[in-house]
Amino acid sequence: MANSQDSFRIGIVPLEGFALMSYAAIVEPLRAANTLKGTTLYDVKTVQLGPHPTQSSGGDLIPNQIAIRDTKGFDLVLVTAAGNALDYDNPTLAAWLRRVARMGTLIGGVSAAPLYLARNGFLNGRRMTIHWEHSDYLQEIVPDALLEHSLYVIDRDRLTCGGGTAPIDLMLAIISNQHGQKLAQLVGDWFLHTAIRPSAGPQRASLAKRHNTTNTRVLSAIEAMESHVANPLQLLALAKITGTSPRQLTRLFLAHVEMTPITFGRKIRLKKAHNLLQTSSLSISDIALMTGFSSPAHFSTSYSAEYGVAPSQSRNKPKT
């Protein structure tokens, strides 16, 4: 991605139901760089896969898309998607990506799209990242993926990004690499994004912020719960990990998160199951097993009590 006197040509391939925020976080920093420099540093085109413009998760259409058959000469192609990438299958897209990759084009994926790329072999032997919501499913179907829980990863000719606002940081890194840190900082300031985050930055807030407690024993127990979703730890084991007694740990949880450790751990597992139901094609039996329930019936009963609907009714809801 070295600097060049010519415009750097970027093709964005949104999959049906893509997240508009991720799309904007790619496009807008590049537009701002062009505006600030008064020239077209970045020539950005949106690639249309079918006969009609691709629709976002919120129903928005991106105008002026160009058909995939009319595209050529991109320096970088970025596929972007929401949860729909998990079951997405388009031989035309895969064949086109292989063709442009052989021509030396950089290939990347944003949000859930790295899963599509990994499943189709584009990330073999490359470090990668993906939105944290999809990481468990990725490791289930591509167990040898070199997954990092970062905002974005650039490994030679492949770029992957967690989505959300992280593409802003990825675009600023590209701008800085090609046109200098000063321009990248000006673009960041344009969007009030004054602190440019490094690629290895965390995707999620800390445990303390997510659960609104600083009690170290409670946080240690929660960390252990999140690390043992498929094989839930019993209260005695959690107490040993945190250096407390079962009774003391229960009192701490009631004081700091207003529920018992067992209830808290079950909610963690059900939330993980809920994410898998909405973002994967795994069977309900597989999801029950992956989230530590003794049987699909036990899982269904617990899930219905938590969410008010059966697991089958939560499948593949539109992403927002």
Helices and strands as residue ranges (DSSP letters): E 8-14, H 20-37, E 42-48, E 66-67, G 68-70, E 76-81, G 83-86, H 91-102, E 106-111, H 113-119, E 127-128, G 132-134, H 135-141, E 146-147, E 152-155, E 158-161, H 166-179, H 181-190, H 207-211, H 216-227, H 235-242, H 246-256, H 261-279, H 284-290, H 296-307, G 311-314
